[in-house]
Every structure is written in structure tokens, then in C-alpha cells.
Amino acid sequence: MQLFSTAIAILLGFSLTRLAAAPVPDLQILFMDSNMWKQPVGEVLNKRSHLRFHWLSKAKNDARSTTKGLRLWQQPVGETILRSRDGKLHSFEISIYNRGDMGNINTDTFDELTSKWQKLLQSKTGKDGEKMNRTQKGSVVSADRWLWECPGAYITLTASSTGRGSKKLPEFLKLTLVSVKFGKEMFASRGGITNTMVKRNDLKDSVEKQGNGDVFIKNIPMVDQGRKGYCAVASAERVFRYYGLQVDQHAMAQIAQSSAQGGTNPLKMIDALKRVAGRTKTRLYQHYEIDRRESASTIKAYNRLAKKSNHRQVPENAYYQQFLSVAHAETLKSVRSKGSTYNRFKKTIIDKINEGIPLLWALQVGVIKERGIPQAGGGHMRLIIGYNEKSDQIIYSDSWGAGHEFKKMTIPEAFTASMNLMTIKPSR
């Protein structure tokens, strides 16, 4: 067997002080510190500020770089995510290609890119890499995977496509490095990603109650969807990662057939979540959905009140999202914020948060005015992570990075804009 090359020895944490050099605009600089995996995550990034990682939340657990021209071993790469656990590095996820950020490429180009990186890793490690099952236990998509089990880290290369033959569509190619400490949980037993999942009864430990009445789930990982219409799959990724499952938005997007421009069809998203739940020992529960009957009765009730208050009425056969986009907010809130359905919505939120379970919340943005958000209108999905009964508010979080992890809205306002409310729960 070949000896490890100098580059991979550095990457895996071997002490090679003679190679210490001035920072270069290449991700390989991340791997030139033998103590990297043991250092506080903030210290790791402070030493490499030229790579322009930014924190995904105020908690400073995970960071992201989308620096233009980012490279690894002089090869171009895309978005890179650094993740930590207990203040120390957990893993790096380096996107070599993903359809959401980079657009479509043909199959031949994708296969050539995959082969190039496979050979590059072989040359760096001196190993062929273990070919894993396409349907590895716990994995949410069928994909080609190679695993390099090395002294300092576990390395995986994952290539995923949908369809076959002439209809085959490349989805993503990513390189993942997981520290030995955490990698053993994921790979050593070949148990897959579900080995790291938290137990349902332990979720209550994540609920924090404050003197002002705020009750919320702490430490839900932030995922920044970027400019893509990936709010639904990014929100789902946050829930899965909160449960300890290494599921990313690109795999979710593949299952849900999301597009960067068009987002995710709600029905396809629900179907995707059911499929992922079946592979990750979780269950999907749909607590609220606006159906045709409720939509029709809401529009009728709204029009009656709008007529009395001299506000614009809406055709009774209007599509519900279209209705939400033109309805007068206060009039609509008066109609929506009462009755048994509203009370169940409120109770569901309180009950699930108390259990330590975040809620996937689909709504129409723009119905209720919000400041400082990058979306003016249209369908959106976010997480409800808490509530405050004293102020009659929900606490919610958007997948837009730092500054969007902890926000509030009254429960009447939240229900006014709502279209769907779901939870994903561990089955054990």
C-alpha cells in the first residue's frame, strides 16, 4: 500500500510543522494544523479569515463560505459548510457541484467530474476507497459513495443523480470529512446516519423557559438556503440535524424535485418527507392543512366582513394563495383568529414545543408585514421553535442565516397566513 501523501497527512491531522506556510486562497489551508480537530471552532476560523466563512447563527456553531473562486487542492469547489459539536469541529461538507446553486450539467460532464475527484482522493490517500452500497442504511437518497477510513478522519465522496439513460439528471457531488471521534458513530459500525439520532424522550432537555414567558427549543442548527427557493428542504434539513441526522438540503431537494427558481411543490414536499421519514426512523405528522372546504368558508366570511368595512372583496372561487396575497390583513385576521380550528392550531404548537419538537410551518409571506426579510411575498416554509402564552406569540426561525434564527409574531397573525403545519418526530 502506498504511503499517505504529504497533503493527506496534513489533512488528517499529522504534525508537519515544516510545511507551515503563508495562507493561500485554497481550502487545503484548513488542513494544515495538526490540532485542528481539537481546537475551538472559532479559533479554527479566526486563523483562516481570508476564506470568508461566516457564522450561520448567533450561536456560532456552524459556518459557511460561498467565496467566489473557492478551491480545494487547486480544484474549483462551491459552498463549504463547517459544522461543530460541543464547540469542536465535527465535519466539513464541500460542495463540488449541486444543481441548486450551479444549474444543470450533462451526465458526461458530471461523470468526468466524479471520476476526477475519485482519482484525486485515491492519489492523496494512497487508497482506492471503499465502495459503499447505493442505498446505505439511513441514507435518504440512492447514490454512488466511496469511503476512505483514515487515521485522522473519515472521508466520503458522494455522487447523486435522478433518472436513467437520456433522462438522467445530475443532482450533486460532495466531499465530506468527519472527525474520527464523530465518524466512528456514522461509519465504523456501518449502521448509517441513524446511529447518531437523539431519542424522543431526550428532546425535552432542549426546551428552555425564560422569565418573560418565552418557551423555545434551543440549539436548532441553522441552514442558509442562499438565494435558492429551497426554504422547505432547508427547513427539513434543520429538523433532521437537530435530531442528529446528517441530512442535507440537496438530498432533500432531489427527493422533492425542488428547483432553485420555483421552490418546492407542497404535495411533493410532503411525499418527500414521508420517504425520508421511512429511511431515517422518523415519522411525519400533518397537524393542519387548509383544505377546499375551509378555504371556501374563509373567503365567504372574509367577503361579508370586508363588505361591511368597505374593503376589497375577493371572488369566491379564487385560489387560496391568490386570495391571501390580496386580502386586507386586519379583516382576514378577524375572520381567522377564532374558532375550534384556530384553538387546535395554538394548542398543537404549545404541546409540540413542550415535547422539544419543532414545527414545519408553511405560510404565505406578505399577508403580515415583516421587516428585514429577503422575500416580499409568495409561499414559504419556516420553523416554529417556541411560544409565549403571556404575549400570545409564536417564536419562529427562517433558513436565511444569521439574524433570522429567533423572531416573533402573534399567534392570530401566524394563523392568518398559515397553509400547513407539520412535525417530524423520531420513532423511538
C-alpha positions in Angstrom: 0.0 0.0 0.0 1.2 3.5 -0.8 2.2 5.8 1.9 -0.1 8.7 2.6 0.9 11.7 0.6 2.0 14.9 2.4 -1.3 16.6 1.6 -3.5 14.0 3.1 -1.2 13.6 6.1 -1.8 17.3 6.8 -5.5 17.0 6.2 -5.8 14.1 8.7 -4.0 15.9 11.5 -0.4 14.7 11.3 2.1 17.2 12.7 4.2 18.5 9.8 5.4 21.9 11.1 8.0 22.2 8.4 5.2 22.8 5.9 3.7 25.7 7.8 3.2 28.4 5.2 1.5 31.7 4.5 -2.2 31.4 3.9 -3.3 30.7 0.4 -6.8 31.1 -1.1 -7.4 27.3 -1.1 -9.4 25.1 1.4 -6.3 23.0 1.9 -5.2 25.6 4.4 -7.9 24.3 6.7 -6.0 21.0 6.9 -2.5 22.3 7.8 -2.9 22.3 11.6 -2.4 19.0 13.4 -4.6 20.2 16.2 -7.4 21.4 14.1 -10.0 18.8 15.2 -9.3 19.6 18.9 -9.3 23.4 18.6 -12.4 25.6 19.4 -14.2 26.1 16.2 -13.9 29.9 16.5 -10.2 29.6 16.7 -10.1 27.5 13.6 -11.9 30.1 11.6 -10.1 33.1 13.0 -6.8 31.8 11.7 -8.3 31.4 8.3 -10.4 34.6 7.9 -9.3 35.0 4.2 -11.6 32.1 3.3 -14.5 34.3 4.4 -16.5 31.8 6.4 -19.5 33.5 8.2 -21.5 32.1 11.1 -24.9 30.7 10.3 -26.3 31.9 13.6 -25.5 33.9 16.7 -24.8 30.6 18.5 -21.6 30.3 16.3 -21.9 26.5 15.9 -21.8 26.2 12.1 -20.2 28.4 9.4 -20.5 28.7 5.7 -18.3 30.0 2.9 -19.5 30.8 -0.6 -16.4 32.8 -1.5 -16.1 33.3 -5.3 -13.2 31.2 -6.6 -13.1 28.9 -3.6 -10.8 25.9 -4.3 -9.5 22.7 -2.8 -6.2 21.3 -3.9 -6.4 24.0 -6.7 -9.6 22.5 -7.9 -12.8 24.7 -8.0 -15.4 24.0 -5.4 -18.7 25.6 -4.2 -20.4 26.2 -0.9 -18.5 24.8 2.0 -20.1 24.2 5.4 -18.2 23.8 8.6 -20.1 22.0 11.4 -19.2 21.7 15.1 -20.5 19.8 18.1 -19.7 20.7 21.7 -17.5 23.6 20.5 -15.2 21.4 18.4 -15.1 20.6 14.7 -17.5 17.8 13.6 -17.2 17.9 9.9 -16.7 19.8 6.6 -19.1 19.5 3.7 -17.6 20.7 0.5 -19.9 21.0 -2.5 -18.1 20.2 -5.7 -21.3 20.5 -7.7 -25.0 21.0 -6.8 -27.9 21.7 -9.2 -29.5 24.3 -6.9 -26.5 26.7 -6.9 -24.8 25.8 -10.1 -27.5 24.9 -12.6 -27.8 21.8 -14.8 -24.9 20.0 -16.3 -24.9 17.0 -18.6 -24.3 13.5 -17.5 -20.9 13.1 -19.2 -19.6 16.2 -17.6 -20.8 15.0 -14.2 -19.3 11.5 -14.6 -16.0 13.0 -15.6 -16.0 15.3 -12.6 -16.8 12.4 -10.3 -14.1 10.3 -11.7 -11.6 13.2 -11.4 -12.3 13.6 -7.7 -12.3 9.9 -7.0 -8.8 9.6 -8.6 -7.7 12.7 -6.8 -8.7 11.2 -3.4 -7.0 8.0 -4.3 -3.8 9.8 -5.0 -4.0 11.8 -1.8 -4.7 8.8 0.4 -2.9 6.0 -1.4 -6.2 4.0 -1.1 -8.8 3.1 -3.6 -11.7 3.9 -1.2 -14.4 1.5 -0.1 -17.4 1.5 -2.5 -20.5 1.7 -0.3 -24.0 0.4 -1.0 -26.0 2.9 -3.1 -28.8 2.5 -0.6 -26.6 2.7 2.5 -28.6 2.2 5.7 -30.0 5.5 6.9 -29.2 7.4 3.7 -32.0 9.4 2.2 -31.1 9.1 -1.5 -29.6 6.3 -3.6 -26.1 7.5 -4.7 -22.6 6.4 -5.5 -20.5 6.6 -2.4 -16.9 6.0 -1.6 -15.4 5.9 1.9 -11.8 6.4 2.9 -11.2 5.4 6.5 -8.1 7.2 7.6 -6.2 7.7 10.9 -7.4 11.3 11.3 -10.8 11.5 9.6 -13.4 9.6 7.6 -13.7 11.0 4.1 -16.7 10.3 1.8 -17.3 11.3 -1.8 -21.0 11.2 -2.8 -22.3 11.4 -6.4 -26.1 11.5 -6.8 -28.3 11.7 -9.9 -32.0 11.2 -10.7 -33.5 9.3 -13.6 -31.9 6.9 -16.1 -30.4 7.0 -19.5 -31.0 10.1 -21.6 -33.3 11.4 -18.7 -30.6 11.1 -16.1 -30.1 14.4 -14.2 -27.0 15.1 -12.1 -28.0 16.4 -8.6 -24.9 16.9 -6.5 -21.3 15.8 -5.9 -19.9 16.5 -2.5 -16.9 15.7 -0.3 -17.4 15.2 3.4 -14.8 15.0 6.1 -15.9 13.8 9.5 -13.6 13.8 12.5 -12.6 10.4 13.8 -14.5 10.9 17.1 -17.8 11.5 15.3 -17.0 9.5 12.2 -17.0 6.3 14.1 -20.6 6.9 15.1 -21.6 7.2 11.4 -19.4 4.8 9.6 -17.4 2.3 11.8 -20.4 0.1 12.5 -21.9 0.6 9.0 -25.1 1.5 10.8 -25.6 4.6 8.7 -26.7 8.1 9.8 -29.4 6.9 12.2 -26.8 5.8 14.7 -26.4 9.4 15.8 -30.2 10.2 16.2 -31.4 11.5 19.5 -34.1 9.6 21.4 -37.5 11.2 21.5 -37.7 11.3 25.3 -34.5 13.3 25.4 -35.8 16.2 23.3 -37.5 17.9 26.3 -34.0 18.7 27.6 -33.6 21.1 24.7 -36.6 23.2 25.8 -35.7 26.5 27.6 -38.2 28.5 29.6 -37.4 32.2 30.4 -38.8 34.6 32.9 -40.5 36.7 30.2 -42.7 33.8 29.2 -40.6 32.6 26.2 -40.6 28.8 25.9 -38.4 27.7 23.0 -36.2 24.9 21.6 -32.6 25.8 21.8 -29.7 24.7 19.6 -31.6 24.0 16.4 -29.0 24.2 13.7 -29.2 27.0 11.1 -29.2 26.2 7.4 -28.8 29.0 5.0 -30.7 28.3 1.8 -29.0 31.1 0.0 -30.8 32.6 -3.0 -32.4 29.3 -3.9 -36.1 28.5 -3.5 -35.1 25.8 -1.0 -37.0 27.0 2.1 -38.9 23.8 2.5 -36.0 21.4 2.1 -33.7 23.7 4.1 -36.2 23.8 7.0 -36.5 20.0 6.9 -32.7 19.7 7.0 -32.6 21.8 10.1 -35.1 19.5 11.9 -33.2 16.4 10.9 -29.9 17.8 12.0 -31.5 18.8 15.3 -32.3 15.1 15.7 -28.7 14.2 15.0 -29.3 13.0 11.4 -26.8 14.2 8.7 -29.3 15.0 6.0 -28.7 18.0 3.7 -31.0 20.2 1.6 -29.6 19.0 -1.7 -30.6 15.4 -1.0 -34.0 16.6 0.2 -34.3 18.7 -3.0 -33.6 15.7 -5.1 -36.4 13.7 -3.5 -38.8 16.6 -3.5 -37.9 17.6 -7.1 -37.2 21.2 -6.0 -35.9 23.8 -8.3 -33.8 26.8 -7.4 -36.2 29.2 -9.1 -39.6 27.5 -8.4 -39.1 26.2 -4.9 -40.8 23.0 -3.8 -44.4 21.9 -4.7 -46.2 21.4 -1.3 -47.5 18.0 -2.3 -44.2 16.8 -3.5 -42.6 18.1 -0.3 -45.0 16.1 1.9 -44.3 13.0 -0.2 -40.6 13.6 0.1 -40.8 14.0 3.9 -42.7 10.7 4.1 -40.0 9.0 2.1 -37.2 10.4 4.1 -39.0 9.5 7.3 -39.2 5.9 6.2 -35.4 5.8 5.8 -34.5 7.7 9.0 -36.6 6.1 11.7 -38.8 9.2 11.9 -42.5 9.8 11.3 -44.3 12.7 9.6 -47.4 14.2 11.2 -49.6 16.7 9.4 -51.4 18.8 12.0 -53.1 21.4 9.9 -53.7 22.0 6.2 -56.0 24.5 4.6 -58.5 22.4 2.5 -61.1 23.4 -0.1 -63.9 23.5 2.4 -62.1 25.7 4.9 -60.7 27.9 2.0 -64.2 28.5 0.6 -65.8 29.3 4.0 -62.9 31.6 4.9 -63.3 33.6 1.7 -67.1 33.9 2.2 -66.6 35.0 5.8 -63.9 37.5 4.7 -66.1 39.0 2.0 -69.0 39.5 4.4 -66.8 41.4 6.8 -64.9 43.2 4.0 -68.2 44.5 2.6 -69.2 45.9 6.0 -65.8 47.7 6.4 -65.6 48.9 2.8 -62.5 46.8 2.0 -61.9 44.9 -1.3 -63.8 41.7 -1.7 -62.4 38.6 -3.5 -64.0 36.2 -6.0 -65.3 33.2 -4.1 -63.6 30.8 -6.5 -60.2 32.4 -6.0 -57.2 30.2 -5.4 -56.4 30.4 -1.7 -52.8 31.7 -2.1 -54.1 34.3 -4.5 -56.7 35.3 -2.0 -54.1 35.6 0.7 -52.0 37.9 -1.5 -54.7 40.5 -1.9 -56.8 40.2 1.3 -56.9 43.0 3.8 -54.7 41.7 6.7 -56.7 43.0 9.7 -60.0 41.9 8.2 -58.7 38.5 7.4 -57.2 38.2 10.9 -60.6 39.0 12.4 -62.1 36.1 10.5 -59.3 33.6 11.1 -58.3 34.2 14.8 -61.2 32.4 16.4 -63.0 29.0 16.4 -62.0 25.4 17.1 -59.5 25.2 14.2 -57.6 28.2 15.5 -57.6 26.8 19.0 -56.2 23.5 17.8 -53.5 25.2 15.9 -52.4 27.1 19.0 -52.6 24.0 21.2 -50.6 22.0 18.8 -47.8 24.5 18.8 -47.7 24.6 22.6 -47.8 20.8 23.0 -45.1 20.1 20.4 -42.7 22.7 21.7 -43.1 21.4 25.2 -42.1 18.0 23.8 -39.0 19.6 22.2 -40.3 19.1 18.7 -40.1 22.0 16.2 -42.9 22.5 13.7 -42.6 22.9 9.9 -44.8 25.9 9.1 -46.0 26.7 5.6 -47.4 30.2 5.1 -48.0 33.0 2.6 -45.4 35.7 3.1 -46.7 39.3 2.8 -50.0 38.7 4.4 -48.5 40.0 7.6 -45.9 42.8 7.2 -42.4 41.8 8.3 -39.2 43.8 8.2 -35.8 42.8 7.1 -36.6 39.6 5.2 -35.4 38.8 1.7 -38.8 37.6 0.5 -41.6 40.1 -0.2 -44.4 37.6 -0.9 -45.3 34.1 -2.0 -45.3 30.7 -0.4 -42.6 30.0 2.2 -41.7 27.4 4.9 -40.1 28.2 8.2 -39.8 26.6 11.6 -41.9 27.4 14.7 -39.4 26.8 17.6 -41.3 28.3 20.5 -44.2 30.3 22.0 -45.1 32.8 24.7 -48.5 32.5 26.2 -48.2 35.8 28.1 -47.8 37.7 24.9 -49.8 35.3 22.7 -46.9 34.9 20.3 -45.0 32.2 18.4 -41.3 32.2 18.1 -40.1 31.2 14.7 -37.0 30.9 12.6 -36.2 31.2 8.8 -33.5 29.4 6.8 -31.8 32.6 5.8 -28.8 32.5 8.1 -27.7 34.8 11.0 -30.3 37.3 12.2 -33.2 35.0 11.2 -32.9 32.4 13.9 -35.2 33.9 16.6 -38.2 36.0 15.7 -41.7 36.6 17.0 -45.3 37.0 15.6 -48.6 36.9 17.4 -50.5 33.6 17.1 -53.5 35.3 15.4 -51.1 36.7 12.8 -49.4 33.4 12.3 -52.7 31.5 11.8 -53.9 34.2 9.4 -51.1 33.5 7.0 -50.9 29.7 7.6 -51.4 27.0 5.0 -49.8 23.9 6.6 -48.3 22.8 9.9 -46.3 19.5 10.2 -43.9 17.8 12.5 -41.2 15.2 12.0 -40.7 13.0 15.1 -38.2 10.3 16.0 -40.0 7.0 16.1 -38.2 5.8 19.2 
